[in-house]
Amino acid sequence: MTTFKGPGEDGEEKDENSVEEEESEGTQGAPAPVGASQSTGGQTLAQYNQSEQTLLSIIQKMTQNMANLQAA
């Protein structure tokens, strides 16, 4: 078994897999709201739909800006 001692750690022994588990804990984020689906990354359907509409709006604006630049 290999042991790791990272900066600021108290030197307790860790196996290779425990390092990966610690890193992944930070990516979990806030708890999912009630009614949230795992398939939408912890968002409710309403939040997902709002995000989708916002992204589509941004894409449309960028497309229009590109057309204006090409016409100039």
C-alpha positions as CSV (number, residue, x, y, z in Angstrom):
1,M,0.0,0.0,0.0
2,T,1.3,3.4,-1.0
3,T,0.9,6.3,1.5
4,F,0.5,10.0,0.5
5,K,1.0,13.0,2.6
6,G,-0.3,16.2,1.1
7,P,0.3,19.8,2.2
8,G,-1.4,20.6,5.4
9,E,-2.4,17.0,6.2
10,D,-1.7,15.5,9.6
11,G,0.1,12.5,8.0
12,E,-2.5,9.9,8.3
13,E,-2.0,7.0,5.9
14,K,-4.1,7.0,2.7
15,D,-4.4,4.4,0.0
16,E,-4.3,5.5,-3.7
17,N,-8.1,5.4,-4.1
18,S,-8.8,7.7,-1.1
19,V,-7.0,10.6,-2.8
20,E,-9.3,10.5,-5.7
21,E,-12.4,10.2,-3.5
22,E,-11.3,13.4,-1.6
23,E,-10.9,15.3,-4.9
24,S,-14.3,14.3,-6.1
25,E,-16.0,15.5,-2.9
26,G,-15.4,19.1,-3.8
27,T,-17.3,18.8,-7.1
28,Q,-20.6,17.7,-5.5
29,G,-21.8,21.3,-5.0
30,A,-24.9,22.4,-3.0
31,P,-27.6,19.9,-2.2
32,A,-30.1,19.5,-5.0
33,P,-33.4,21.4,-4.5
34,V,-36.5,19.4,-3.7
35,G,-37.9,17.8,-6.9
36,A,-34.6,18.0,-8.7
37,S,-33.6,15.3,-11.1
38,Q,-30.1,13.8,-11.2
39,S,-30.2,13.8,-15.0
40,T,-30.3,17.6,-15.0
41,G,-27.4,18.0,-12.7
42,G,-29.5,18.7,-9.6
43,Q,-31.6,21.4,-11.2
44,T,-35.4,21.4,-11.2
45,L,-37.1,21.2,-14.6
46,A,-38.0,24.9,-14.4
47,Q,-34.4,25.9,-13.7
48,Y,-33.2,23.7,-16.6
49,N,-35.8,25.2,-19.0
50,Q,-34.8,28.7,-18.0
51,S,-31.1,27.9,-18.5
52,E,-31.9,26.5,-21.9
53,Q,-33.9,29.6,-23.0
54,T,-31.0,31.8,-21.8
55,L,-28.5,29.9,-23.8
56,L,-30.6,29.9,-26.9
57,S,-31.0,33.6,-26.6
58,I,-27.3,34.1,-26.3
59,I,-26.7,31.9,-29.4
60,Q,-29.2,33.9,-31.4
61,K,-27.6,37.2,-30.4
62,M,-24.1,35.8,-31.4
63,T,-25.4,34.5,-34.7
64,Q,-27.0,37.9,-35.5
65,N,-23.7,39.7,-34.5
66,M,-21.7,37.4,-36.8
67,A,-24.1,38.1,-39.7
68,N,-23.8,41.9,-39.0
69,L,-20.0,41.6,-39.0
70,Q,-19.9,39.6,-42.2
71,A,-22.2,42.2,-43.9
72,A,-20.1,45.1,-42.8
